[in-house]
Amino acid sequence: MSRIQAVILAGGQGSRLRPYTTVLPKPLMPVGELPIAEIIIRQLKHYGLTHIAMTTGHLSGLIQSFFADGRRWGVHIEYIFEDRPLGTAGALRLVKNLADEVLVINGDILSNVSFNDLFVFHKRQKAQATIVCKERIVKTDFGVVKMDRHDHLMDYIEKPEHRSYVSTGINIFHKECQDYIKPHEFLGVPDLILRLKKSHEKICCFKISGIWLDLGRLEDLEMAQEVFENNREDILPS
C-alpha cells in the first residue's frame, strides 16, 4: 500500500452553510462548475501528491460516491470514516500508513498556495509542523476610545485597522504528530499544535500573500465564485 501524502479533512457538518449542507456535504459545494474538494484534489495531483486520505463523517456516502477511488483524477483516495466527530486533528489518528511528512488541508479551502514551496520551506526548517498563514486586516467601523481607570480620555482612534496572521486550514505535519493524539479523542488542529509546542517541538509558519478563502459562510462561497472565475488558471495550473 502506498503511503498517504495528503489528508483532506471532509468530515464537518458545515453548519454555517445550512440549509444547503443538510443535503450536500460542504466539500461538494460548487465553485464554478466544480466541487471545492475536486479543485483541491486537482491541485494535489498537479504537485505530485497522488495518495490521498479523506476523513469523512456528515453525508460521507455522497462524498465517497462522487470521488470513488480517485482514478478519474489520476490519484488514489482512501476514506477514513468518523462514526462520531473527532475534530480537525482527532481524525488524523485514524489515518494509517502516513508518509513521513503529510499535507493536511480542510476540504473547503480555495487557494493558489504552491505546495512545492510549502514542502521546501518545511523541510528546510526541519519542523515538526508548519502552519500556512495569511495576513488579514479587520477594520473597525467606529471611532475607538481608550480611557484610563479614572475614565479620563487617553486616545481617540478613528476607524482603526487591526492586522494579524490567521491560520488558513493548510498544514504540514510529521507523522509522529499522531503520537500526540489519543485514540478516539476529539481534538482540533490548534490544540494539537499547542501540544507540540508544549513538548518543545519546532513549529514554523509559512506566510502567503496570494488567494485564500475559507468557504465556511455563504458570503465566502459567493465571493469564491468570482475569485475562481477571475483566477482560474492560477488556482488550477495545468
C-alpha positions as a Markdown table, in Angstrom:
| # | Residue | x | y | z |
|---|---|---|---|---|
| 1 | Met | 0.0 | 0.0 | 0.0 |
| 2 | Ser | 1.3 | 3.4 | -0.9 |
| 3 | Arg | 2.0 | 5.9 | 1.8 |
| 4 | Ile | -0.5 | 8.7 | 2.4 |
| 5 | Gln | 0.9 | 12.1 | 1.2 |
| 6 | Ala | -2.1 | 14.3 | 1.8 |
| 7 | Val | -5.2 | 14.3 | 4.1 |
| 8 | Ile | -8.3 | 16.2 | 3.2 |
| 9 | Leu | -10.5 | 16.9 | 6.2 |
| 10 | Ala | -14.0 | 16.4 | 4.9 |
| 11 | Gly | -16.0 | 15.3 | 8.0 |
| 12 | Gly | -17.5 | 18.5 | 9.2 |
| 13 | Gln | -21.2 | 19.3 | 9.1 |
| 14 | Gly | -20.9 | 22.7 | 7.5 |
| 15 | Ser | -23.4 | 24.2 | 10.0 |
| 16 | Arg | -22.8 | 27.8 | 8.9 |
| 17 | Leu | -23.9 | 26.9 | 5.3 |
| 18 | Arg | -27.2 | 25.4 | 6.3 |
| 19 | Pro | -29.7 | 24.7 | 4.8 |
| 20 | Tyr | -27.6 | 23.8 | 1.8 |
| 21 | Thr | -25.4 | 21.4 | 3.8 |
| 22 | Thr | -28.3 | 19.4 | 5.1 |
| 23 | Val | -28.5 | 17.7 | 1.7 |
| 24 | Leu | -24.9 | 18.3 | 0.3 |
| 25 | Pro | -21.7 | 17.9 | 2.3 |
| 26 | Lys | -19.6 | 21.1 | 2.3 |
| 27 | Pro | -16.7 | 19.5 | 0.2 |
| 28 | Leu | -19.2 | 19.1 | -2.6 |
| 29 | Met | -20.4 | 22.7 | -2.6 |
| 30 | Pro | -19.7 | 24.0 | -6.1 |
| 31 | Val | -17.2 | 26.7 | -7.0 |
| 32 | Gly | -17.8 | 27.4 | -10.7 |
| 33 | Glu | -18.7 | 24.1 | -12.1 |
| 34 | Leu | -16.5 | 22.1 | -9.7 |
| 35 | Pro | -17.0 | 20.9 | -6.1 |
| 36 | Ile | -14.4 | 22.6 | -3.9 |
| 37 | Ala | -12.9 | 19.3 | -2.9 |
| 38 | Glu | -12.3 | 18.4 | -6.6 |
| 39 | Ile | -10.4 | 21.7 | -7.0 |
| 40 | Ile | -8.2 | 20.6 | -4.1 |
| 41 | Ile | -7.7 | 17.2 | -5.5 |
| 42 | Arg | -6.7 | 18.6 | -8.9 |
| 43 | Gln | -4.2 | 20.9 | -7.1 |
| 44 | Leu | -2.7 | 18.0 | -5.2 |
| 45 | Lys | -2.3 | 16.0 | -8.4 |
| 46 | His | -0.6 | 18.9 | -10.1 |
| 47 | Tyr | 2.0 | 19.0 | -7.3 |
| 48 | Gly | 2.5 | 15.2 | -7.4 |
| 49 | Leu | 0.5 | 14.4 | -4.2 |
| 50 | Thr | -1.4 | 11.4 | -5.6 |
| 51 | His | -2.0 | 9.4 | -2.5 |
| 52 | Ile | -4.8 | 11.0 | -0.5 |
| 53 | Ala | -6.9 | 10.1 | 2.5 |
| 54 | Met | -10.3 | 11.8 | 3.0 |
| 55 | Thr | -11.7 | 11.9 | 6.5 |
| 56 | Thr | -15.5 | 11.8 | 6.3 |
| 57 | Gly | -18.5 | 11.9 | 8.6 |
| 58 | His | -21.5 | 14.0 | 7.6 |
| 59 | Leu | -23.1 | 12.7 | 4.4 |
| 60 | Ser | -20.0 | 10.6 | 3.8 |
| 61 | Gly | -21.7 | 8.4 | 1.3 |
| 62 | Leu | -22.2 | 11.2 | -1.1 |
| 63 | Ile | -18.5 | 12.2 | -0.9 |
| 64 | Gln | -17.4 | 8.6 | -1.5 |
| 65 | Ser | -19.8 | 8.1 | -4.3 |
| 66 | Phe | -18.6 | 11.2 | -6.1 |
| 67 | Phe | -14.8 | 10.7 | -5.8 |
| 68 | Ala | -14.7 | 6.9 | -5.6 |
| 69 | Asp | -11.1 | 5.7 | -5.7 |
| 70 | Gly | -9.8 | 8.9 | -7.3 |
| 71 | Arg | -8.8 | 7.2 | -10.5 |
| 72 | Arg | -10.7 | 9.7 | -12.6 |
| 73 | Trp | -8.3 | 12.4 | -11.4 |
| 74 | Gly | -5.1 | 10.3 | -11.5 |
| 75 | Val | -4.9 | 9.9 | -7.8 |
| 76 | His | -5.6 | 7.2 | -5.2 |
| 77 | Ile | -8.1 | 8.1 | -2.5 |
| 78 | Glu | -8.7 | 6.2 | 0.8 |
| 79 | Tyr | -11.6 | 7.1 | 3.1 |
| 80 | Ile | -11.5 | 7.4 | 6.9 |
| 81 | Phe | -14.9 | 7.4 | 8.4 |
| 82 | Glu | -15.6 | 9.2 | 11.7 |
| 83 | Asp | -18.5 | 7.4 | 13.4 |
| 84 | Arg | -18.6 | 10.4 | 15.8 |
| 85 | Pro | -16.9 | 13.8 | 15.3 |
| 86 | Leu | -13.3 | 13.8 | 16.2 |
| 87 | Gly | -12.3 | 17.4 | 15.3 |
| 88 | Thr | -9.8 | 18.6 | 12.7 |
| 89 | Ala | -6.9 | 16.8 | 14.4 |
| 90 | Gly | -8.6 | 13.8 | 16.1 |
| 91 | Ala | -9.3 | 12.2 | 12.8 |
| 92 | Leu | -5.6 | 12.1 | 11.9 |
| 93 | Arg | -5.2 | 9.4 | 14.5 |
| 94 | Leu | -7.3 | 7.1 | 12.3 |
| 95 | Val | -5.2 | 7.6 | 9.1 |
| 96 | Lys | -2.9 | 4.6 | 8.6 |
| 97 | Asn | 0.3 | 4.5 | 6.6 |
| 98 | Leu | 1.1 | 8.2 | 6.7 |
| 99 | Ala | 4.2 | 9.4 | 4.8 |
| 100 | Asp | 6.9 | 11.0 | 6.9 |
| 101 | Glu | 5.5 | 14.4 | 6.1 |
| 102 | Val | 1.9 | 14.8 | 5.3 |
| 103 | Leu | -0.1 | 17.8 | 4.0 |
| 104 | Val | -3.4 | 18.3 | 5.9 |
| 105 | Ile | -6.0 | 20.6 | 4.3 |
| 106 | Asn | -9.5 | 21.5 | 5.1 |
| 107 | Gly | -11.9 | 20.3 | 2.4 |
| 108 | Asp | -13.4 | 23.8 | 1.9 |
| 109 | Ile | -10.3 | 25.9 | 1.0 |
| 110 | Leu | -9.9 | 27.8 | -2.2 |
| 111 | Ser | -6.3 | 28.9 | -2.6 |
| 112 | Asn | -3.4 | 29.1 | -5.0 |
| 113 | Val | -0.8 | 28.0 | -2.5 |
| 114 | Ser | 2.3 | 26.4 | -4.0 |
| 115 | Phe | 2.5 | 23.1 | -2.2 |
| 116 | Asn | 6.0 | 22.6 | -3.6 |
| 117 | Asp | 7.2 | 25.9 | -2.0 |
| 118 | Leu | 5.5 | 24.9 | 1.2 |
| 119 | Phe | 7.2 | 21.5 | 1.4 |
| 120 | Val | 10.6 | 23.0 | 0.6 |
| 121 | Phe | 10.2 | 25.5 | 3.4 |
| 122 | His | 9.0 | 22.8 | 5.9 |
| 123 | Lys | 11.9 | 20.5 | 5.1 |
| 124 | Arg | 14.5 | 23.4 | 5.2 |
| 125 | Gln | 13.2 | 24.4 | 8.6 |
| 126 | Lys | 13.2 | 20.8 | 9.8 |
| 127 | Ala | 9.9 | 21.5 | 11.5 |
| 128 | Gln | 7.6 | 19.0 | 13.3 |
| 129 | Ala | 4.7 | 21.1 | 11.9 |
| 130 | Thr | 4.2 | 24.0 | 9.6 |
| 131 | Ile | 1.2 | 26.3 | 9.6 |
| 132 | Val | 0.2 | 28.2 | 6.4 |
| 133 | Cys | -0.7 | 31.7 | 7.5 |
| 134 | Lys | -2.1 | 34.8 | 5.7 |
| 135 | Glu | -2.3 | 38.3 | 6.9 |
| 136 | Arg | -5.9 | 39.6 | 7.4 |
| 137 | Ile | -6.9 | 43.2 | 8.0 |
| 138 | Val | -10.0 | 43.9 | 10.2 |
| 139 | Lys | -11.3 | 47.4 | 10.1 |
| 140 | Thr | -13.4 | 48.8 | 13.0 |
| 141 | Asp | -16.3 | 50.9 | 11.6 |
| 142 | Phe | -16.4 | 53.2 | 14.7 |
| 143 | Gly | -14.1 | 55.6 | 16.5 |
| 144 | Val | -12.3 | 53.7 | 19.3 |
| 145 | Val | -12.0 | 55.5 | 22.6 |
| 146 | Lys | -9.3 | 54.5 | 25.1 |
| 147 | Met | -9.5 | 55.6 | 28.7 |
| 148 | Asp | -7.7 | 55.1 | 32.0 |
| 149 | Arg | -9.1 | 53.7 | 35.2 |
| 150 | His | -10.4 | 57.1 | 36.1 |
| 151 | Asp | -12.4 | 57.3 | 32.8 |
| 152 | His | -10.1 | 60.0 | 31.5 |
| 153 | Leu | -9.5 | 60.0 | 27.8 |
| 154 | Met | -6.2 | 58.6 | 26.7 |
| 155 | Asp | -6.6 | 58.3 | 23.0 |
| 156 | Tyr | -9.3 | 58.6 | 20.3 |
| 157 | Ile | -8.6 | 56.5 | 17.1 |
| 158 | Glu | -11.0 | 56.9 | 14.2 |
| 159 | Lys | -11.8 | 53.6 | 12.5 |
| 160 | Pro | -8.6 | 51.7 | 13.3 |
| 161 | Glu | -7.3 | 48.7 | 11.4 |
| 162 | His | -6.1 | 45.5 | 13.1 |
| 163 | Arg | -3.6 | 43.4 | 11.3 |
| 164 | Ser | -3.0 | 39.8 | 12.2 |
| 165 | Tyr | -1.9 | 36.5 | 10.7 |
| 166 | Val | -4.6 | 33.8 | 10.6 |
| 167 | Ser | -4.3 | 30.0 | 10.1 |
| 168 | Thr | -5.5 | 29.0 | 6.6 |
| 169 | Gly | -6.5 | 25.4 | 7.4 |
| 170 | Ile | -3.5 | 24.2 | 5.5 |
| 171 | Asn | -0.7 | 22.5 | 7.5 |
| 172 | Ile | 2.1 | 20.0 | 7.2 |
| 173 | Phe | 2.7 | 17.5 | 10.0 |
| 174 | His | 5.4 | 14.9 | 10.6 |
| 175 | Lys | 3.8 | 11.5 | 11.0 |
| 176 | Glu | 4.9 | 11.5 | 14.7 |
| 177 | Cys | 2.1 | 14.0 | 15.3 |
| 178 | Gln | -0.2 | 11.0 | 15.7 |
| 179 | Asp | 1.6 | 10.1 | 18.9 |
| 180 | Tyr | 0.2 | 13.3 | 20.4 |
| 181 | Ile | -3.4 | 12.3 | 19.7 |
| 182 | Lys | -5.2 | 9.9 | 22.0 |
| 183 | Pro | -7.4 | 7.1 | 20.4 |
| 184 | His | -10.9 | 8.4 | 19.7 |
| 185 | Glu | -10.1 | 11.8 | 21.1 |
| 186 | Phe | -11.9 | 14.9 | 19.9 |
| 187 | Leu | -9.1 | 17.3 | 19.1 |
| 188 | Gly | -8.7 | 20.4 | 16.9 |
| 189 | Val | -5.6 | 21.3 | 15.0 |
| 190 | Pro | -4.9 | 24.4 | 17.2 |
| 191 | Asp | -4.8 | 22.1 | 20.3 |
| 192 | Leu | -2.5 | 19.7 | 18.5 |
| 193 | Ile | -0.2 | 22.5 | 17.5 |
| 194 | Leu | -0.1 | 23.7 | 21.1 |
| 195 | Arg | 0.6 | 20.2 | 22.4 |
| 196 | Leu | 3.6 | 20.0 | 20.0 |
| 197 | Lys | 4.8 | 23.4 | 21.1 |
| 198 | Lys | 4.5 | 22.5 | 24.8 |
| 199 | Ser | 6.7 | 19.4 | 24.1 |
| 200 | His | 9.3 | 21.8 | 22.6 |
| 201 | Glu | 8.7 | 20.6 | 19.0 |
| 202 | Lys | 9.7 | 23.0 | 16.3 |
| 203 | Ile | 6.6 | 24.7 | 14.7 |
| 204 | Cys | 7.0 | 27.1 | 11.8 |
| 205 | Cys | 4.7 | 29.4 | 9.9 |
| 206 | Phe | 4.7 | 29.7 | 6.1 |
| 207 | Lys | 3.3 | 33.1 | 5.2 |
| 208 | Ile | 1.3 | 33.5 | 1.9 |
| 209 | Ser | 0.0 | 36.6 | 0.2 |
| 210 | Gly | -2.0 | 35.0 | -2.7 |
| 211 | Ile | -5.5 | 33.7 | -3.0 |
| 212 | Trp | -7.1 | 32.1 | 0.1 |
| 213 | Leu | -10.8 | 31.7 | 1.0 |
| 214 | Asp | -12.4 | 29.6 | 3.7 |
| 215 | Leu | -15.8 | 28.7 | 2.3 |
| 216 | Gly | -17.4 | 28.3 | 5.7 |
| 217 | Arg | -20.0 | 31.0 | 5.3 |
| 218 | Leu | -22.5 | 31.8 | 2.5 |
| 219 | Glu | -20.9 | 35.2 | 1.7 |
| 220 | Asp | -17.5 | 33.4 | 1.3 |
| 221 | Leu | -19.0 | 30.9 | -1.0 |
| 222 | Glu | -20.5 | 33.6 | -3.1 |
| 223 | Met | -17.2 | 35.5 | -3.2 |
| 224 | Ala | -15.4 | 32.3 | -4.2 |
| 225 | Gln | -17.3 | 32.1 | -7.5 |
| 226 | Glu | -15.9 | 35.4 | -8.7 |
| 227 | Val | -12.4 | 34.8 | -7.4 |
| 228 | Phe | -12.3 | 31.4 | -9.1 |
| 229 | Glu | -13.6 | 32.6 | -12.5 |
| 230 | Asn | -11.1 | 35.6 | -12.5 |
| 231 | Asn | -8.1 | 33.4 | -11.4 |
| 232 | Arg | -8.9 | 30.0 | -12.8 |
| 233 | Glu | -5.5 | 29.4 | -14.4 |
| 234 | Asp | -3.7 | 30.4 | -11.2 |
| 235 | Ile | -5.9 | 28.3 | -9.0 |
| 236 | Leu | -5.8 | 25.3 | -11.3 |
| 237 | Pro | -2.4 | 25.3 | -13.0 |
| 238 | Ser | -2.1 | 22.9 | -15.9 |
